[in-house]
């Protein structure tokens, strides 16, 4: 009786465990199935590198969106990576453990704020500020970069903190005993030893930034054109899908799925890369 | 012999607990002082008070005076970083820094501002030779220090202290995790090094103190019980507790 119960529990757990994996597989299959035929028909080269997006005329060059996504992600990195890494160093090396126990969950809570709220703040505060101070429409690549830079902070900070705290205390002591100052110890030993984790945190942050949709739609302005300055209005790949999917049909619809394929591949590559970097924790010269 | 360290009534508190009780002793230069005593006797606390590594932990407080060449290292304005450049420390756990063998050795000199490559190369060879490991690693200087064996890492730690050209070397049970051959190599190196440096060696191995220390100090429960020429401590100790400890009758 109890043996059957034992087995039953095991089966139920197995099914639930595999449901996550099968969901991922099904999503991947679905997107690939809808998107790949289009890419083959239209040509990957034309699809990625032509810059006219005019679904009514049958022109599906997503280059402006690719450029926008890359620039926005790059901008988010410029804003978020230094802030996040510096914050992680400060929190793990200078703040007492007791304070840390309060601050770290608070930072992680930042990740729980819905992206629409970030977008809202971007629209109400940041965009007007950029419009009046720097010019342009306000809703711009710059606004999207700043908002995304803040949104990736929890990812960058919490993974960086974990890897900095994983550095053995004996490394720090060894360095200090050799007459290094606290700061010299941090940048010559601690950060170096935690390097792989810090890089992984930045890569995962990139993955978040490139995949973010709602906040970007709200603050980037969504004009389909290749950005020439940080103040230009841009449309990211994710925004393109979200904005047009509701009315797209036929080839247009397939083109949006194909855009999804591109995003999917990019994010899978970024995440795999982060996993590989995190795995080789041990220092090798 | 010159007096290098003059320690006067040094008491150390950890979060309010007294772990070192009014220790006073003088340490001469160019010799090895062995510090023995059971676990928890305050040996390591004492040692770590001499280069102010203790103060990195919260809840540490020191009272009394520790004079290095006549200057109080706990006095106002005495910089701990400067102190640690003069007083090097080798820890119980051999831990190379996560960088190459070469970088490990030049770490201290680089911090001290030495940039000249020939000079750094020279220091690396000198220090590794003095730590009895130059021949083992001279062809592998680019290898990560973490890939050396425990005994080699400990000698690397010694070499990186030597490369700073300190005046005093503190060793905290440097051989506790090492095999007899590595231990012998470290002891050989220390015996050679005492000509140039003041060496203070905390050890759990009384035989090691008997073998290489010139003077030996016995600590118990945070107090210095007695100190004197090693031979006398081991053959004719004044206090019964010392006698019990060195003859192995201790509980």
Contacts between the chains, C-beta under 8 A, distances in Angstrom:
chain1	res1	chain2	res2	distance
A	96	B	58	7.1
A	168	B	95	6.9
A	170	B	91	6.6
A	170	B	93	5.8
A	170	B	95	4.2
A	171	B	95	6.6
A	171	B	97	6.0
A	171	B	98	6.5
A	173	B	53	6.7
A	173	B	56	7.3
A	173	B	91	6.6
A	174	B	91	6.9
A	174	B	95	5.6
A	174	B	97	5.8
A	174	B	157	7.1
A	175	B	97	6.5
A	175	B	107	7.2
A	176	B	53	7.0
A	176	B	56	6.6
A	176	B	84	6.8
A	177	B	51	6.6
A	177	B	53	6.1
A	177	B	84	5.8
A	177	B	88	6.9
A	177	B	89	4.2
A	177	B	91	7.5
A	177	B	161	7.9
A	178	B	84	7.0
A	178	B	85	7.9
A	178	B	88	7.1
A	178	B	107	5.8
A	178	B	108	4.2
A	178	B	111	6.7
A	178	B	160	6.5
A	178	B	161	7.1
A	178	B	164	6.2
A	179	B	81	5.6
A	179	B	82	7.5
A	179	B	84	4.3
A	179	B	85	3.6
A	179	B	108	6.1
A	179	B	111	5.7
A	179	B	112	6.9
A	179	B	164	6.4
A	180	B	81	7.4
A	180	B	107	7.6
A	180	B	111	5.3
A	181	B	81	5.4
A	184	B	111	6.1
A	188	B	107	7.5
A	189	B	97	5.7
A	189	B	98	7.1
A	192	B	98	6.4
A	192	B	99	7.2
A	193	B	98	4.5
A	282	B	146	7.4
A	283	B	98	4.1
A	283	B	99	7.4
A	283	B	144	5.7
A	283	B	146	6.0
A	284	B	144	6.1
A	285	B	99	7.4
A	285	B	100	5.0
A	285	B	142	6.0
A	285	B	143	6.4
A	285	B	144	4.5
